[in-house]
């Protein structure tokens, strides 16, 4: 039997431990100075928190594990990319922008529920399918210059949006618009748009502009109670039975409706313009008692009576009326702080009686007064807010001067608070201009002259 000393046993044990340690070091790579081991979560944060400029589908696939993506996603100017899918991303803390992708036919964001910034899909000639099955909220939504897009839908209901624009699409309607409050709202130049359900909205806090859509457009806003400022062009039917307050100007131009009934409106904070509505036969504003700007009604060829304002007591600007009416009846009117002008082609209109009432009893405080009957239609001077190229001769004499609301109670030629339509139809207020740039371009037919507008979101 071989006897081992304690020293030999200890040396053997140390040798065995050294061999095991060497083997283990060969099995596991040693970190180099250029490759650091990242803490848990760092790789995902680097992927999900950045601005992403997409060049192909793989860029979108790379963020499919990001339920929340923090940053802007820009898809711009791609070619030979017909389909794009944004998978996995539910919440974008930033903007999602698709522009000028000439070959893009379809885009889908299957899981997306919220965009805290802007969702802009603009300037795509071939795009005919946009799928946003779960989108419920975005600060701004813009579908603009999408001539092949014939379906705009929010199947889960778009319930929160501050600014919205739908322009130059092929869609006949918009499905799933369920917001109860919006800021700026624009529906422009959608030639196939025949209906819009705005019934969920109760308050429009910014600019509202509906213009250049299909002449059969029915716009339903049955719960709308308050508007900041609005312009309505080319509608077949307009329903706003709950509207009680207009904080600034409101205008109705070149519409095809037979009647304009807004019987719940109590006050208008700026000017009301009703012009060039050639099928309009009746107006009804039963509760309206104050217009803080001007009242301008001109060139509504079927409107034979200026009435429908039984409670109107005060107009703080001008009253400017022109057309073929034979009757004037605003029985409660007591205070017109600007001037007044009446022009009619009717030979049955009695200017003397009206002047005796309105001038003799000092209802009209301004220095400008005129009333003329039996006029030739070509001699009618366009009213304030009426397009100068609507078939009337604009060179006979200037229309009543316009200015700003600071002077509307001066007693001189009154102001309207409304931009002259010959200069810019439906020009936006400064509050809306902070979100939308307005640029005039030749395009759609407005009041007999090709005047169009392109509204670009910032």
Order of alpha helices (4+ residues) and beta strands (2+ residues): alpha-alpha-beta-alpha-beta-beta-beta-beta-beta-beta-beta-beta-beta-beta-beta-beta-beta-beta-beta-beta-beta-beta-beta-beta-beta-beta-beta-beta-beta-beta-beta-beta-beta-beta-beta-beta-beta-alpha-beta-alpha-beta-beta
